[in-house]
Each structure stands twice: as C-alpha cells, then as structure tokens.
Amino acid sequence: MERILVAKLDNGMDSCLRVLSVLRNRRVPINEFNLADNDLTLKIDENNYKDVRLFLSKLADIKIQ
C-alpha cells in the first residue's frame, strides 16, 4: 500500500533535487513524485513512510506537511 507525503520546499527545484538525492542514497524507492510550485508530493510504500519522514525532517529547507 502507498502513502502520500507532501513537503513544502523553500528553494524549489534545488530542494527537490536534495530530497530525491537523499532518498536515492538511502535506497528508498519512490513510486511517484510531483513538484508543483514549492510543494513536493511523494508516493512511497507504507513500509518506508516513517524512515522518509525522519530523513526529510533533518533537511533545513524542507517542511513536512
């Protein structure tokens, strides 16, 4: 089952690339992502949801909604 996580990005595309790089380095599979304005929407497996929230909470220019 998939869960949706929405993150508010302070620096637009730069922050988006940082998020995707962190998740790639941590080997977290992303089923789908969408960037609209400064909102990044990620569809991830429920098994990885808590880990992704933890990883993204450590990034200074990203706020998880």
C-alpha positions as CSV (number, residue, x, y, z in Angstrom):
1,M,0.0,0.0,0.0
2,E,1.2,3.5,-0.8
3,R,1.2,6.6,1.4
4,I,1.4,10.2,0.2
5,L,3.8,12.7,1.8
6,V,3.7,16.4,1.0
7,A,6.7,18.6,1.7
8,K,7.0,22.4,1.4
9,L,10.2,23.4,-0.2
10,D,12.0,26.7,0.5
11,N,14.2,26.6,-2.6
12,G,12.1,25.0,-5.2
13,M,14.0,22.8,-7.7
14,D,17.2,22.9,-5.6
15,S,15.4,21.5,-2.6
16,C,13.6,18.9,-4.7
17,L,16.9,17.6,-6.0
18,R,18.3,17.5,-2.5
19,V,15.3,15.4,-1.3
20,L,15.5,13.0,-4.2
21,S,19.3,12.6,-3.8
22,V,18.9,11.9,-0.1
23,L,16.2,9.2,-0.7
24,R,18.3,7.7,-3.6
25,N,21.4,7.5,-1.3
26,R,19.3,5.8,1.4
27,R,17.9,3.4,-1.2
28,V,14.3,4.4,-0.6
29,P,12.1,3.5,-3.7
30,I,9.8,6.3,-4.8
31,N,6.8,5.2,-6.7
32,E,5.8,8.7,-7.9
33,F,6.7,12.3,-7.3
34,N,5.2,15.6,-8.4
35,L,6.6,19.2,-8.0
36,A,4.0,21.9,-8.2
37,D,5.1,25.5,-7.1
38,N,7.1,24.7,-3.9
39,D,5.1,21.6,-2.9
40,L,6.7,18.2,-3.5
41,T,4.3,15.3,-3.4
42,L,5.8,11.8,-2.9
43,K,4.1,8.4,-3.2
44,I,6.1,5.9,-1.2
45,D,5.4,2.4,0.2
46,E,3.9,2.4,3.7
47,N,6.9,0.3,4.9
48,N,9.3,3.3,4.2
49,Y,7.0,6.1,5.3
50,K,8.5,6.6,8.8
51,D,12.0,6.5,7.5
52,V,11.3,9.0,4.8
53,R,9.7,11.4,7.3
54,L,12.8,11.0,9.5
55,F,15.3,11.6,6.6
56,L,13.4,14.7,5.4
57,S,12.9,16.2,8.9
58,K,16.7,16.6,9.1
59,L,16.9,18.9,6.0
60,A,16.7,22.6,6.9
61,D,14.9,24.0,3.9
62,I,12.1,21.4,3.9
63,K,8.9,21.3,6.0
64,I,6.8,18.2,6.0
65,Q,3.0,18.8,6.0
